[in-house]
Amino acid sequence: MKKLLLIIFLPLAISAQKNYPQLLDQYMQAQNQVKGFTGTVLVMKQNKILLRKAYGMADREWNISNTPETKFEIGSLTKQFTAACILQLVEQGKLSLDDKLSKFLPKFPKADSVTIHMLLNHTSGIANYTAQLSFMNVATQHLGQDSMISFIAGKPFTTSPGTKFNYTNSGYFLLGYIIEKVSGLSYGNYLEKNIFSKLGMSNSFLNKPDSVLNMRAKGYDIKGKKTANADYISMDWSFSAGGIISTVDDMYKWDRALYTGTVLNDASKQKMFTPGKGDYGYGFIIDSLEKHPHIWHNGSIPGFLSNFSRYPEDDVCVIVLANTIVIQNNTLPITDVLAGGLAGLVFDAHVEFPYVHREVKIDPSLLDKYVGKYNAGLTLEVIKKDNKLYRHRDGSVDIELKPESNTKFFYADDSNRQLEFELDAAGNVVKIWFINNEQRGEMKKL
């Protein structure tokens, strides 16, 4: 999981007749054609679906296209379902959030200091098993649950229990184990009985090594500039931390249910949506996108990315499921970029559409006026060398800025970043717009 970068939106002059479905689809078409997004998207505002559409291939070898009904591995979106299962058991009096891990795994290190609450909000300090170098030695193996828990237990704690936020799949793996022990059902069967069946989520399942599913997307990765089949890992490891398969329609049903008492009562939802350390509640990150309260999570598993974003005060939901790993600017999964961009369009914000950047020739005499330092919390310096502009930062390599117009330049490192200079009536630079992952932020000239 990676948290979204600060996005600064600019208001647009909006016509009352704005065609949101068309605008959202145009944005997604550009993301598919320019950035290589493949997957499905659903955007809803006030119970009206504005966009429900698929892009790209579900299976490239068989030339099978994605559809809105295509099933995707949703990775860490699974955690919100695991949290809901735990809260249901709390409602039933079968668990307490203050219960110690030692109640279920008495031999686990520091088990008397770790609570259910800490497992839910990533403050247990238990090391993240997927971040261990030794994980790759066992990731493809079908191991028993005891062996996997032993692997987790054998790693040193990253922090003392309860002291700091430290995102860890291990905690949610252990929560799945607890659900099974308390309920007497397998985690997958508990999900089916108590959530999926209740909500009519008929295309959602816990992935298993032997699962054969109709209309399942195949996962891909971008290696260099080539598309490759995703690396294989055993689904036994994903389990309650990241093992669910679903569709945009089923995830939309889940969004609708979170406004009702069908799955959780109001007290449980308040616990789930209350941010703790790291702005993390139970299975959700709670923050805001500009002035819009934002409840969300993302997911990543070999070949798949996902983002499920809710704006409860606006009654807006954005769901993005992808079956090709595309990382924007080496930092953000493309699904996070899209979820922010689609929400921005719904909120009538200025959102940059991706396009192919092409260098043009400009008068070199224009460059001198752009040289200087610019600030918006961090300082960016523009320098000139050999009649070219460069982004300069002490301690790092200068990056050439190639002109695509007299006032707009793109980074030559293929990182999807641009600088656009704004001039006053006298032709002097007053600010720049720093554009990163199709979002723009204002930087003042120092």
C-alpha positions in Angstrom: 0.0 0.0 0.0 1.2 3.5 -0.9 -0.5 6.6 0.2 -1.6 9.1 -2.4 0.6 12.2 -2.9 -0.9 15.6 -2.3 -3.1 16.6 -5.2 -3.8 20.2 -5.9 -6.9 20.7 -8.0 -7.9 23.8 -9.7 -11.5 24.8 -10.3 -12.8 24.9 -13.8 -15.6 26.9 -15.4 -18.2 24.2 -15.6 -21.2 24.2 -17.8 -24.4 22.9 -16.3 -24.6 20.6 -19.4 -21.3 19.0 -18.8 -21.3 15.4 -20.1 -19.5 13.5 -17.2 -19.8 10.0 -18.7 -18.2 11.2 -21.9 -15.5 13.2 -20.1 -14.6 10.3 -17.8 -14.5 7.9 -20.7 -12.2 10.2 -22.7 -9.9 10.4 -19.7 -9.8 6.6 -19.4 -9.3 6.1 -23.2 -6.2 8.3 -22.9 -5.0 6.3 -19.9 -5.4 3.1 -21.9 -3.8 4.4 -25.1 -0.9 6.5 -23.6 -0.2 4.9 -20.3 -1.2 1.3 -20.9 -4.0 0.9 -18.4 -6.0 -2.4 -18.8 -8.9 -3.2 -16.5 -12.3 -2.0 -15.5 -13.6 1.2 -13.9 -16.8 2.2 -12.2 -17.6 5.8 -11.1 -20.7 6.6 -9.2 -22.2 9.9 -7.9 -25.3 9.9 -5.7 -26.4 6.5 -6.7 -26.0 7.2 -10.4 -23.4 5.4 -12.3 -21.4 7.8 -14.5 -19.0 5.3 -16.0 -18.9 1.5 -16.0 -16.5 0.4 -18.6 -13.6 -1.9 -19.4 -10.3 -1.2 -21.3 -7.7 -3.4 -22.8 -7.2 -7.2 -22.7 -8.2 -9.7 -20.1 -6.0 -12.3 -21.8 -3.5 -11.0 -24.3 -2.5 -14.5 -25.7 -6.1 -15.4 -26.5 -7.0 -11.8 -27.5 -9.9 -11.7 -25.0 -11.0 -8.2 -24.0 -11.8 -7.0 -20.5 -15.5 -6.4 -19.7 -17.2 -4.9 -16.7 -18.0 -8.5 -15.6 -14.3 -9.5 -15.7 -13.0 -10.9 -12.4 -9.8 -9.4 -10.9 -7.6 -10.2 -8.0 -8.1 -7.1 -5.7 -5.1 -7.6 -3.4 -5.2 -5.5 -0.2 -8.8 -4.4 -0.8 -9.3 -7.7 0.9 -8.3 -6.1 4.2 -11.5 -4.2 4.5 -13.5 -7.4 4.3 -11.3 -9.1 6.9 -11.8 -6.1 9.2 -15.6 -6.4 8.6 -15.5 -10.1 9.6 -13.7 -9.3 12.8 -16.1 -6.5 13.7 -19.1 -8.8 13.0 -17.6 -11.3 15.5 -17.2 -8.4 18.0 -20.8 -7.5 17.5 -21.8 -11.1 18.3 -19.8 -11.0 21.5 -17.4 -13.7 20.3 -14.4 -11.3 20.2 -13.1 -8.2 21.8 -10.9 -5.6 20.1 -8.8 -5.7 23.3 -8.3 -9.5 23.1 -4.6 -10.4 23.0 -3.0 -12.4 20.3 -1.9 -14.9 23.0 -5.5 -16.0 23.3 -5.2 -17.6 19.9 -1.5 -18.1 19.3 0.0 -18.3 22.8 3.5 -19.2 21.5 3.7 -16.2 19.1 6.4 -13.7 20.2 5.1 -10.7 22.3 1.6 -12.2 21.9 0.6 -10.8 25.3 1.3 -7.3 24.1 -0.5 -7.4 20.7 -4.2 -6.8 20.5 -6.9 -7.4 17.8 -7.1 -3.6 17.6 -3.4 -3.3 16.8 -3.6 -6.0 14.1 -6.5 -4.1 12.5 -4.8 -0.7 12.3 -1.2 -1.9 11.6 0.3 -0.9 15.0 1.2 -4.4 16.1 4.9 -4.0 15.1 4.8 -7.5 13.5 7.1 -7.6 10.5 5.5 -7.6 7.1 6.2 -11.1 5.6 6.0 -9.9 2.0 8.8 -7.3 2.7 11.3 -10.0 3.8 14.0 -11.1 1.4 13.5 -14.7 2.5 9.9 -14.5 1.4 10.8 -15.1 -2.2 12.2 -18.5 -1.2 8.8 -19.6 0.0 6.4 -17.4 -2.0 5.6 -20.0 -4.6 5.2 -22.9 -2.2 1.9 -24.3 -1.0 2.5 -24.4 2.8 0.2 -25.2 5.6 -1.1 -22.4 7.7 1.1 -23.4 10.7 4.2 -23.1 8.5 3.2 -19.7 7.3 2.5 -18.4 10.8 5.9 -19.8 11.9 7.5 -17.9 9.0 5.8 -14.7 10.3 6.6 -15.4 13.9 10.3 -15.9 13.1 10.9 -12.3 11.9 11.9 -9.6 14.4 9.3 -7.0 15.3 9.8 -3.7 13.5 8.5 -1.6 16.4 7.2 -2.2 19.9 3.5 -3.2 19.8 1.1 -0.2 19.8 3.7 2.5 19.3 3.8 3.2 15.6 2.0 2.6 12.3 3.8 0.0 10.2 1.8 -1.4 7.3 2.0 -5.2 7.5 0.2 -8.0 5.6 1.2 -10.3 8.5 -1.3 -8.7 10.9 -4.2 -9.3 8.5 -3.0 -12.9 7.8 -3.3 -13.5 11.5 -6.7 -11.9 11.6 -7.9 -14.5 9.1 -6.6 -17.2 11.3 -8.5 -15.7 14.2 -11.7 -15.5 12.2 -11.4 -19.3 11.4 -10.7 -20.2 15.1 -13.6 -18.1 16.5 -16.2 -18.8 13.8 -15.5 -22.5 13.1 -15.6 -21.7 9.4 -12.8 -21.3 6.8 -12.1 -17.7 6.0 -13.5 -18.2 2.5 -16.7 -19.8 3.8 -17.2 -17.1 6.4 -16.9 -14.4 3.7 -19.4 -16.2 1.5 -22.0 -16.7 4.3 -21.7 -13.4 6.1 -20.9 -10.9 3.4 -20.9 -12.0 -0.2 -24.3 -13.9 -0.1 -25.9 -11.2 2.0 -25.0 -8.5 -0.5 -25.5 -10.4 -3.7 -21.8 -10.3 -4.4 -22.0 -13.4 -6.5 -18.8 -12.8 -8.4 -16.6 -12.5 -5.3 -14.5 -15.3 -3.9 -11.4 -16.1 -1.9 -8.8 -17.1 -4.4 -7.4 -20.6 -4.0 -4.6 -22.5 -5.7 -7.0 -24.8 -7.5 -9.6 -22.1 -8.4 -11.0 -22.3 -11.9 -13.2 -19.2 -12.6 -15.1 -18.1 -15.6 -14.1 -14.6 -16.9 -11.0 -14.3 -14.8 -8.5 -11.8 -16.0 -4.9 -12.8 -16.4 -2.3 -10.7 -14.7 0.6 -8.9 -16.5 3.6 -6.8 -15.6 5.6 -4.2 -17.6 9.3 -5.2 -17.6 11.4 -2.6 -19.3 9.1 -1.7 -22.2 7.7 -5.2 -22.7 4.6 -6.8 -21.3 5.2 -10.1 -19.5 3.1 -12.6 -17.6 3.1 -11.7 -14.0 5.3 -13.7 -11.5 3.6 -16.5 -9.7 3.0 -16.6 -6.0 0.9 -19.1 -4.0 -2.5 -17.8 -3.2 -2.1 -19.5 0.2 0.0 -16.6 1.2 -2.5 -13.9 0.1 -5.3 -15.3 2.3 -7.0 -12.7 4.4 -4.5 -10.0 3.6 -5.0 -10.0 -0.1 -6.7 -13.1 -1.5 -10.1 -11.9 -2.8 -11.2 -11.9 -6.4 -14.0 -9.5 -7.3 -15.6 -7.3 -10.0 -16.4 -3.6 -10.1 -20.1 -4.4 -9.8 -19.6 -6.4 -6.6 -17.3 -3.8 -5.1 -20.1 -1.2 -5.9 -22.5 -3.4 -3.9 -20.0 -3.3 -1.1 -19.9 0.5 -1.2 -23.7 0.7 -1.0 -23.8 -1.7 1.9 -21.4 0.4 3.9 -24.0 3.2 4.1 -26.5 0.7 5.7 -26.6 -1.7 8.6 -26.7 -4.8 6.4 -23.1 -5.9 7.2 -22.0 -3.7 10.2 -23.9 -1.6 12.7 -23.1 2.1 13.1 -20.8 1.6 16.1 -18.7 -0.9 14.1 -18.5 1.4 11.1 -17.4 4.3 13.3 -14.5 2.1 14.5 -13.7 1.1 11.0 -13.6 4.7 9.7 -11.8 6.3 12.6 -8.2 7.1 11.7 -5.5 6.0 14.0 -1.7 6.3 13.5 -0.9 6.7 9.8 -4.5 7.8 9.1 -5.4 4.1 9.0 -8.7 2.8 10.5 -9.7 -0.8 10.1 -9.0 -1.9 6.6 -9.3 1.6 5.3 -7.2 4.8 5.0 -9.1 7.9 6.1 -8.0 11.3 4.8 -9.3 13.9 2.4 -8.8 14.9 -1.3 -8.7 18.6 -1.0 -11.9 19.3 1.0 -13.6 16.0 0.3 -13.4 13.4 3.1 -11.9 10.3 1.6 -12.1 6.6 2.7 -10.1 4.4 0.5 -7.6 1.6 0.1 -5.4 0.3 -2.8 -4.1 -3.2 -3.6 -1.2 -4.8 -5.4 -0.5 -8.4 -6.1 1.5 -9.9 -9.0 -0.2 -8.8 -12.2 -3.0 -6.8 -10.6 -3.6 -3.3 -9.1 -6.7 -1.9 -7.5 -8.1 1.2 -5.8 -11.5 1.5 -4.0 -12.2 5.1 -3.1 -15.3 6.5 -1.3 -16.2 10.1 -0.6 -19.1 9.7 1.9 -20.1 13.3 2.2 -20.4 13.6 -1.6 -21.8 10.1 -2.1 -19.1 9.4 -4.7 -17.4 6.1 -5.3 -14.5 5.3 -7.7 -13.5 1.7 -8.3 -10.5 0.9 -10.5 -9.3 -2.7 -11.1 -6.3 -3.4 -13.3 -4.6 -6.5 -14.7 -1.4 -4.9 -15.8 1.1 -3.5 -13.3 1.9 0.1 -14.4 3.7 2.4 -12.0 3.6 6.1 -12.7 6.9 8.0 -12.3 8.3 5.0 -10.4 6.1 6.0 -7.4 2.4 5.6 -7.8 0.4 2.6 -9.1 -1.6 3.7 -12.1 -4.8 2.8 -10.3 -4.1 5.4 -7.6 -3.5 8.0 -10.2 -6.7 7.1 -12.0 -8.8 7.1 -8.9 -7.7 10.6 -8.0 -8.1 11.8 -11.6 -11.6 10.4 -12.0 -12.7 11.9 -8.6 -11.2 15.2 -9.6 -13.2 15.2 -12.8 -16.4 14.5 -10.9 -15.6 17.3 -8.5 -15.1 19.7 -11.4 -11.4 20.0 -10.9 -8.6 20.6 -13.5 -7.2 17.2 -14.3 -4.5 16.7 -16.9 -5.2 14.1 -19.6 -2.1 12.0 -20.5 -0.7 12.5 -24.0 2.5 11.7 -25.9 5.1 14.5 -25.2 6.9 15.7 -28.3 9.9 18.1 -28.3 9.7 21.2 -30.4 12.2 23.9 -31.3 11.9 27.2 -29.5 14.0 30.4 -29.5 16.9 29.8 -27.0 16.6 33.4 -25.8 13.4 32.5 -24.1 15.2 30.1 -21.7 16.9 32.8 -19.6 13.6 34.1 -18.1 12.8 30.6 -16.8 16.0 30.1 -14.8 15.5 30.4 -11.0 14.1 28.8 -7.9 10.5 27.9 -7.3 8.9 26.8 -4.1 5.7 25.1 -2.8 6.9 23.5 0.4 9.9 22.1 -1.4 12.3 24.1 -3.7 12.8 23.3 -7.3 15.6 25.0 -9.3 15.7 25.5 -13.0 19.2 26.0 -14.5 20.5 26.6 -18.1 23.4 24.7 -19.6 24.4 24.6 -23.3 21.2 26.4 -24.4 19.0 23.8 -22.6 17.0 23.9 -19.4 17.5 21.4 -16.6 15.9 20.6 -13.3 18.6 20.8 -10.7 18.7 19.4 -7.2 21.8 19.2 -5.0 23.0 15.6 -4.7 21.1 14.3 -7.7 21.7 14.2 -11.5 20.3 17.2 -13.4 17.3 16.3 -15.6 16.9 17.9 -19.0 13.7 19.8 -19.6 12.6 19.5 -23.2 10.2 22.1 -24.7 6.9 21.1 -26.0 5.8 24.8 -26.4 7.3 28.2 -25.6 6.2 27.8 -21.9 5.8 24.1 -21.3 8.6 21.6 -20.8 8.7 17.9 -20.1 11.2 15.9 -18.1 13.5 13.9 -20.4 13.7 10.9 -18.0 10.3 9.6 -19.2 8.9 10.2 -15.7 5.6 11.8 -16.8 6.5 15.2 -15.2 6.2 18.6 -16.8 6.8 22.3 -15.9 4.5 25.0 -17.3 5.7 28.6 -16.8 3.1 31.3 -16.3 4.0 34.8 -17.4 2.6 38.2 -16.5 1.7 40.9 -19.1 5.3 42.0 -19.3 6.5 38.5 -20.1 8.0 37.8 -16.6 7.6 34.5 -14.9 5.4 34.7 -11.9 4.9 31.0 -11.1 5.2 27.5 -12.6 2.8 24.6 -12.6 4.5 21.4 -11.6 2.6 18.6 -13.3 3.1 15.1 -11.9 1.1 12.0 -12.8 -1.5 14.2 -14.5 -2.0 16.4 -11.4 -0.8 19.9 -11.2 0.5 22.0 -8.3 1.4 25.7 -8.1 5.0 26.8 -7.3 5.9 30.4 -6.6 9.0 31.9 -8.0 11.5 32.9 -5.3 
